[in-house]
């Protein structure tokens, strides 16, 4: 891949490229750039989000909410299917009086 460019590389890199080994490049330090914005609010937001992500108490509440929702859906379905039969009974009882 780099055979044509091997003359412009240092000898150690050319030898590593010939063996198919990638050279290790040291990390470059990145300077922080201030945009004139107070970062304490951002730090507080990051702390709150990480605390919320580690909190395991919300799982129980979510499970209870899901169970309650399923019970409500089942109750609505039962009332809907039985409701017409109950209404018919009440109407027949009302007409017989």
Secondary structure by P-SEA (a helix, b strand, c coil): ccccccccccaaaaaaaaacccccccbbbbbbbbccccaaaaaaaaaaaaaaaacaaaaaaaaaaaaaaaaaaaaaaaaaaaaaaaaaaaaaaaaac
